[in-house]
């Protein structure tokens, strides 16, 4: 493993494996994907194991905060970014991985339409942010491609319920079809 965050329960190898097992069937080899919200980079290697042609790692890191106040262990956003650069140096030099220090709305806004096979969202988990990201992904992901994400909780009392609310609203509006929800707290929605 390139990056193991033993100090961060949300990024433990066990949780990362469960997340990947839930979404792996939707990540066809050879695609172009984006991880929005990379944090300390622990899940990136799992996404890379699906053999994408290109993987963008997008996070504002130090542009958002010098440190994550809510993180466990190492809280420095600069340290996290530096660790990612070192861990994925070879993949970056090969053009397989492209780390992007940017806010998700700016990154998505600058992408050509229909240029992605899938997007994995693991950002703020707030309703407004998730809805904006989902709406932008509707034009950036190819038809029949996937919007995938973490922290999908149906319980309206959950701090992360905004993800579920946004996904369900777009599904009700006929923009996406949810093909998997709740397994390992993940969701997979297909572009209609």
C-alpha positions as protocol buffer text, in pm:
chain_id: "A"
residue {
  index: 1
  type: UNK
  ca { x: 0 y: 0 z: 0 }
}
residue {
  index: 2
  type: UNK
  ca { x: 131 y: 342 z: -93 }
}
residue {
  index: 3
  type: UNK
  ca { x: -65 y: 542 z: 167 }
}
residue {
  index: 4
  type: UNK
  ca { x: -204 y: 390 z: 483 }
}
residue {
  index: 5
  type: UNK
  ca { x: -372 y: 628 z: 725 }
}
residue {
  index: 6
  type: UNK
  ca { x: -385 y: 424 z: 1043 }
}
residue {
  index: 7
  type: UNK
  ca { x: -471 y: 741 z: 1233 }
}
residue {
  index: 8
  type: UNK
  ca { x: -784 y: 803 z: 1023 }
}
residue {
  index: 9
  type: UNK
  ca { x: -1064 y: 545 z: 1081 }
}
residue {
  index: 10
  type: UNK
  ca { x: -1265 y: 669 z: 781 }
}
residue {
  index: 11
  type: UNK
  ca { x: -969 y: 577 z: 556 }
}
residue {
  index: 12
  type: UNK
  ca { x: -867 y: 247 z: 712 }
}
residue {
  index: 13
  type: UNK
  ca { x: -770 y: -31 z: 470 }
}
residue {
  index: 14
  type: UNK
  ca { x: -1073 y: -231 z: 586 }
}
residue {
  index: 15
  type: UNK
  ca { x: -1315 y: 52 z: 507 }
}
residue {
  index: 16
  type: UNK
  ca { x: -1141 y: 131 z: 177 }
}
residue {
  index: 17
  type: UNK
  ca { x: -1170 y: -235 z: 72 }
}
residue {
  index: 18
  type: UNK
  ca { x: -1541 y: -241 z: 155 }
}
residue {
  index: 19
  type: UNK
  ca { x: -1595 y: 80 z: -42 }
}
residue {
  index: 20
  type: UNK
  ca { x: -1408 y: -53 z: -343 }
}
residue {
  index: 21
  type: UNK
  ca { x: -1587 y: -389 z: -338 }
}
residue {
  index: 22
  type: UNK
  ca { x: -1921 y: -207 z: -346 }
}
residue {
  index: 23
  type: UNK
  ca { x: -1834 y: 9 z: -648 }
}
residue {
  index: 24
  type: UNK
  ca { x: -1581 y: -199 z: -843 }
}
residue {
  index: 25
  type: UNK
  ca { x: -1842 y: -345 z: -1083 }
}
residue {
  index: 26
  type: UNK
  ca { x: -1909 y: 6 z: -1216 }
}
residue {
  index: 27
  type: UNK
  ca { x: -1545 y: 106 z: -1277 }
}
residue {
  index: 28
  type: UNK
  ca { x: -1455 y: -51 z: -1611 }
}
residue {
  index: 29
  type: UNK
  ca { x: -1081 y: -69 z: -1689 }
}
residue {
  index: 30
  type: UNK
  ca { x: -951 y: 190 z: -1934 }
}
residue {
  index: 31
  type: UNK
  ca { x: -1185 y: 469 z: -1832 }
}
residue {
  index: 32
  type: UNK
  ca { x: -1117 y: 827 z: -1731 }
}
residue {
  index: 33
  type: UNK
  ca { x: -1214 y: 896 z: -1371 }
}
residue {
  index: 34
  type: UNK
  ca { x: -1205 y: 1166 z: -1109 }
}
residue {
  index: 35
  type: UNK
  ca { x: -1181 y: 1142 z: -735 }
}
residue {
  index: 36
  type: UNK
  ca { x: -1336 y: 1460 z: -593 }
}
residue {
  index: 37
  type: UNK
  ca { x: -1225 y: 1500 z: -233 }
}
residue {
  index: 38
  type: UNK
  ca { x: -900 y: 1308 z: -199 }
}
residue {
  index: 39
  type: UNK
  ca { x: -824 y: 1404 z: 164 }
}
residue {
  index: 40
  type: UNK
  ca { x: -510 y: 1209 z: 264 }
}
residue {
  index: 41
  type: UNK
  ca { x: -509 y: 989 z: -48 }
}
residue {
  index: 42
  type: UNK
  ca { x: -579 y: 650 z: 109 }
}
residue {
  index: 43
  type: UNK
  ca { x: -867 y: 561 z: -127 }
}
residue {
  index: 44
  type: UNK
  ca { x: -687 y: 675 z: -443 }
}
residue {
  index: 45
  type: UNK
  ca { x: -484 y: 356 z: -467 }
}
residue {
  index: 46
  type: UNK
  ca { x: -802 y: 150 z: -451 }
}
residue {
  index: 47
  type: UNK
  ca { x: -948 y: 350 z: -739 }
}
residue {
  index: 48
  type: UNK
  ca { x: -622 y: 301 z: -931 }
}
residue {
  index: 49
  type: UNK
  ca { x: -650 y: -75 z: -884 }
}
residue {
  index: 50
  type: UNK
  ca { x: -945 y: -69 z: -1129 }
}
residue {
  index: 51
  type: UNK
  ca { x: -696 y: 23 z: -1407 }
}
residue {
  index: 52
  type: UNK
  ca { x: -827 y: 355 z: -1533 }
}
residue {
  index: 53
  type: UNK
  ca { x: -658 y: 516 z: -1833 }
}
residue {
  index: 54
  type: UNK
  ca { x: -642 y: 842 z: -1634 }
}
residue {
  index: 55
  type: UNK
  ca { x: -731 y: 937 z: -1277 }
}
residue {
  index: 56
  type: UNK
  ca { x: -764 y: 1297 z: -1165 }
}
residue {
  index: 57
  type: UNK
  ca { x: -716 y: 1349 z: -790 }
}
residue {
  index: 58
  type: UNK
  ca { x: -900 y: 1673 z: -712 }
}
residue {
  index: 59
  type: UNK
  ca { x: -900 y: 1847 z: -376 }
}
residue {
  index: 60
  type: UNK
  ca { x: -844 y: 2207 z: -267 }
}
residue {
  index: 61
  type: UNK
  ca { x: -612 y: 2085 z: 12 }
}
residue {
  index: 62
  type: UNK
  ca { x: -417 y: 2391 z: 135 }
}
residue {
  index: 63
  type: UNK
  ca { x: -632 y: 2633 z: -65 }
}
residue {
  index: 64
  type: UNK
  ca { x: -924 y: 2548 z: 163 }
}
residue {
  index: 65
  type: UNK
  ca { x: -750 y: 2520 z: 503 }
}
residue {
  index: 66
  type: UNK
  ca { x: -394 y: 2490 z: 626 }
}
residue {
  index: 67
  type: UNK
  ca { x: -522 y: 2198 z: 833 }
}
residue {
  index: 68
  type: UNK
  ca { x: -835 y: 1989 z: 877 }
}
residue {
  index: 69
  type: UNK
  ca { x: -959 y: 2063 z: 1228 }
}
residue {
  index: 70
  type: UNK
  ca { x: -1179 y: 1750 z: 1226 }
}
residue {
  index: 71
  type: UNK
  ca { x: -909 y: 1509 z: 1104 }
}
residue {
  index: 72
  type: UNK
  ca { x: -744 y: 1249 z: 1322 }
}
residue {
  index: 73
  type: UNK
  ca { x: -366 y: 1226 z: 1344 }
}
residue {
  index: 74
  type: UNK
  ca { x: -180 y: 1443 z: 1091 }
}
residue {
  index: 75
  type: UNK
  ca { x: -403 y: 1742 z: 1010 }
}
residue {
  index: 76
  type: UNK
  ca { x: -186 y: 1937 z: 768 }
}
residue {
  index: 77
  type: UNK
  ca { x: -334 y: 1970 z: 421 }
}
residue {
  index: 78
  type: UNK
  ca { x: 11 y: 2050 z: 281 }
}
residue {
  index: 79
  type: UNK
  ca { x: 155 y: 1734 z: 437 }
}
residue {
  index: 80
  type: UNK
  ca { x: -129 y: 1529 z: 286 }
}
residue {
  index: 81
  type: UNK
  ca { x: -70 y: 1675 z: -60 }
}
residue {
  index: 82
  type: UNK
  ca { x: 306 y: 1624 z: -30 }
}
residue {
  index: 83
  type: UNK
  ca { x: 254 y: 1261 z: 74 }
}
residue {
  index: 84
  type: UNK
  ca { x: 29 y: 1204 z: -228 }
}
residue {
  index: 85
  type: UNK
  ca { x: 286 y: 1356 z: -465 }
}
residue {
  index: 86
  type: UNK
  ca { x: 554 y: 1128 z: -326 }
}
residue {
  index: 87
  type: UNK
  ca { x: 341 y: 815 z: -319 }
}
residue {
  index: 88
  type: UNK
  ca { x: 215 y: 856 z: -676 }
}
residue {
  index: 89
  type: UNK
  ca { x: 528 y: 1011 z: -829 }
}
residue {
  index: 90
  type: UNK
  ca { x: 569 y: 732 z: -1084 }
}
residue {
  index: 91
  type: UNK
  ca { x: 202 y: 738 z: -1186 }
}
residue {
  index: 92
  type: UNK
  ca { x: 208 y: 1119 z: -1211 }
}
residue {
  index: 93
  type: UNK
  ca { x: 521 y: 1112 z: -1429 }
}
residue {
  index: 94
  type: UNK
  ca { x: 353 y: 851 z: -1653 }
}
residue {
  index: 95
  type: UNK
  ca { x: 44 y: 1070 z: -1690 }
}
residue {
  index: 96
  type: UNK
  ca { x: -181 y: 809 z: -1529 }
}
residue {
  index: 97
  type: UNK
  ca { x: -251 y: 1023 z: -1222 }
}
residue {
  index: 98
  type: UNK
  ca { x: -302 y: 1398 z: -1226 }
}
residue {
  index: 99
  type: UNK
  ca { x: -331 y: 1570 z: -888 }
}
residue {
  index: 100
  type: UNK
  ca { x: -528 y: 1895 z: -913 }
}
residue {
  index: 101
  type: UNK
  ca { x: -529 y: 2149 z: -631 }
}
residue {
  index: 102
  type: UNK
  ca { x: -869 y: 2302 z: -703 }
}
residue {
  index: 103
  type: UNK
  ca { x: -1226 y: 2330 z: -581 }
}
residue {
  index: 104
  type: UNK
  ca { x: -1458 y: 2075 z: -738 }
}
residue {
  index: 105
  type: UNK
  ca { x: -1687 y: 2330 z: -904 }
}
residue {
  index: 106
  type: UNK
  ca { x: -1394 y: 2502 z: -1078 }
}
residue {
  index: 107
  type: UNK
  ca { x: -1235 y: 2175 z: -1187 }
}
residue {
  index: 108
  type: UNK
  ca { x: -1562 y: 2036 z: -1323 }
}
residue {
  index: 109
  type: UNK
  ca { x: -1643 y: 2368 z: -1490 }
}
residue {
  index: 110
  type: UNK
  ca { x: -1316 y: 2357 z: -1684 }
}
residue {
  index: 111
  type: UNK
  ca { x: -1357 y: 2001 z: -1813 }
}
residue {
  index: 112
  type: UNK
  ca { x: -1489 y: 1931 z: -2162 }
}
residue {
  index: 113
  type: UNK
  ca { x: -1841 y: 1791 z: -2164 }
}
residue {
  index: 114
  type: UNK
  ca { x: -1876 y: 1411 z: -2180 }
}
residue {
  index: 115
  type: UNK
  ca { x: -1505 y: 1360 z: -2109 }
}
residue {
  index: 116
  type: UNK
  ca { x: -1537 y: 1134 z: -1805 }
}
residue {
  index: 117
  type: UNK
  ca { x: -1642 y: 773 z: -1762 }
}
residue {
  index: 118
  type: UNK
  ca { x: -1699 y: 814 z: -1389 }
}
residue {
  index: 119
  type: UNK
  ca { x: -1667 y: 1053 z: -1096 }
}
residue {
  index: 120
  type: UNK
  ca { x: -1623 y: 953 z: -733 }
}
residue {
  index: 121
  type: UNK
  ca { x: -1753 y: 1221 z: -493 }
}
residue {
  index: 122
  type: UNK
  ca { x: -1626 y: 1238 z: -136 }
}
residue {
  index: 123
  type: UNK
  ca { x: -1622 y: 1608 z: -57 }
}
residue {
  index: 124
  type: UNK
  ca { x: -1815 y: 1806 z: 207 }
}
residue {
  index: 125
  type: UNK
  ca { x: -2124 y: 1577 z: 216 }
}
residue {
  index: 126
  type: UNK
  ca { x: -2340 y: 1888 z: 244 }
}
residue {
  index: 127
  type: UNK
  ca { x: -2658 y: 1900 z: 40 }
}
residue {
  index: 128
  type: UNK
  ca { x: -2580 y: 2220 z: -154 }
}
residue {
  index: 129
  type: UNK
  ca { x: -2224 y: 2117 z: -241 }
}
residue {
  index: 130
  type: UNK
  ca { x: -2329 y: 1766 z: -342 }
}
residue {
  index: 131
  type: UNK
  ca { x: -2618 y: 1897 z: -554 }
}
residue {
  index: 132
  type: UNK
  ca { x: -2384 y: 2136 z: -735 }
}
residue {
  index: 133
  type: UNK
  ca { x: -2132 y: 1858 z: -798 }
}
residue {
  index: 134
  type: UNK
  ca { x: -2399 y: 1617 z: -920 }
}
residue {
  index: 135
  type: UNK
  ca { x: -2545 y: 1882 z: -1153 }
}
residue {
  index: 136
  type: UNK
  ca { x: -2203 y: 1956 z: -1303 }
}
residue {
  index: 137
  type: UNK
  ca { x: -2129 y: 1586 z: -1342 }
}
residue {
  index: 138
  type: UNK
  ca { x: -2445 y: 1542 z: -1549 }
}
residue {
  index: 139
  type: UNK
  ca { x: -2271 y: 1718 z: -1839 }
}
residue {
  index: 140
  type: UNK
  ca { x: -1915 y: 1602 z: -1772 }
}
residue {
  index: 141
  type: UNK
  ca { x: -1978 y: 1226 z: -1751 }
}
residue {
  index: 142
  type: UNK
  ca { x: -2049 y: 1035 z: -2072 }
}
residue {
  index: 143
  type: UNK
  ca { x: -2400 y: 901 z: -2132 }
}
residue {
  index: 144
  type: UNK
  ca { x: -2442 y: 577 z: -1935 }
}
residue {
  index: 145
  type: UNK
  ca { x: -2138 y: 671 z: -1725 }
}
residue {
  index: 146
  type: UNK
  ca { x: -2145 y: 676 z: -1347 }
}
residue {
  index: 147
  type: UNK
  ca { x: -2151 y: 923 z: -1062 }
}
residue {
  index: 148
  type: UNK
  ca { x: -2035 y: 737 z: -754 }
}
residue {
  index: 149
  type: UNK
  ca { x: -1991 y: 857 z: -400 }
}
residue {
  index: 150
  type: UNK
  ca { x: -1926 y: 800 z: -34 }
}
residue {
  index: 151
  type: UNK
  ca { x: -2127 y: 860 z: 283 }
}
residue {
  index: 152
  type: UNK
  ca { x: -2471 y: 779 z: 146 }
}
residue {
  index: 153
  type: UNK
  ca { x: -2702 y: 770 z: 449 }
}
residue {
  index: 154
  type: UNK
  ca { x: -3081 y: 745 z: 411 }
}
residue {
  index: 155
  type: UNK
  ca { x: -3134 y: 850 z: 774 }
}
residue {
  index: 156
  type: UNK
  ca { x: -3234 y: 1220 z: 770 }
}
residue {
  index: 157
  type: UNK
  ca { x: -3071 y: 1261 z: 1112 }
}
residue {
  index: 158
  type: UNK
  ca { x: -2728 y: 1167 z: 977 }
}
residue {
  index: 159
  type: UNK
  ca { x: -2475 y: 1447 z: 945 }
}
residue {
  index: 160
  type: UNK
  ca { x: -2410 y: 1321 z: 589 }
}
residue {
  index: 161
  type: UNK
  ca { x: -2774 y: 1290 z: 480 }
}
residue {
  index: 162
  type: UNK
  ca { x: -2722 y: 1577 z: 231 }
}
residue {
  index: 163
  type: UNK
  ca { x: -2556 y: 1331 z: -8 }
}
residue {
  index: 164
  type: UNK
  ca { x: -2859 y: 1101 z: -8 }
}
residue {
  index: 165
  type: UNK
  ca { x: -3103 y: 1392 z: -36 }
}
residue {
  index: 166
  type: UNK
  ca { x: -2926 y: 1539 z: -341 }
}
residue {
  index: 167
  type: UNK
  ca { x: -2893 y: 1200 z: -514 }
}
residue {
  index: 168
  type: UNK
  ca { x: -3259 y: 1112 z: -454 }
}
residue {
  index: 169
  type: UNK
  ca { x: -3378 y: 1452 z: -581 }
}
residue {
  index: 170
  type: UNK
  ca { x: -3189 y: 1412 z: -908 }
}
residue {
  index: 171
  type: UNK
  ca { x: -3319 y: 1059 z: -939 }
}
residue {
  index: 172
  type: UNK
  ca { x: -3677 y: 1179 z: -886 }
}
residue {
  index: 173
  type: UNK
  ca { x: -3620 y: 1449 z: -1151 }
}
residue {
  index: 174
  type: UNK
  ca { x: -3523 y: 1174 z: -1399 }
}
residue {
  index: 175
  type: UNK
  ca { x: -3162 y: 1290 z: -1445 }
}
residue {
  index: 176
  type: UNK
  ca { x: -2994 y: 981 z: -1302 }
}
residue {
  index: 177
  type: UNK
  ca { x: -3079 y: 622 z: -1221 }
}
residue {
  index: 178
  type: UNK
  ca { x: -2952 y: 497 z: -885 }
}
residue {
  index: 179
  type: UNK
  ca { x: -2824 y: 146 z: -948 }
}
residue {
  index: 180
  type: UNK
  ca { x: -2674 y: 84 z: -604 }
}
residue {
  index: 181
  type: UNK
  ca { x: -2720 y: 263 z: -274 }
}
residue {
  index: 182
  type: UNK
  ca { x: -2612 y: 203 z: 81 }
}
residue {
  index: 183
  type: UNK
  ca { x: -2366 y: -84 z: 43 }
}
residue {
  index: 184
  type: UNK
  ca { x: -2059 y: 19 z: 247 }
}
residue {
  index: 185
  type: UNK
  ca { x: -2217 y: 369 z: 258 }
}
residue {
  index: 186
  type: UNK
  ca { x: -2166 y: 410 z: -118 }
}
residue {
  index: 187
  type: UNK
  ca { x: -2397 y: 510 z: -402 }
}
residue {
  index: 188
  type: UNK
  ca { x: -2374 y: 455 z: -776 }
}
residue {
  index: 189
  type: UNK
  ca { x: -2591 y: 654 z: -1014 }
}
residue {
  index: 190
  type: UNK
  ca { x: -2596 y: 614 z: -1391 }
}
residue {
  index: 191
  type: UNK
  ca { x: -2637 y: 909 z: -1624 }
}
residue {
  index: 192
  type: UNK
  ca { x: -2965 y: 874 z: -1814 }
}
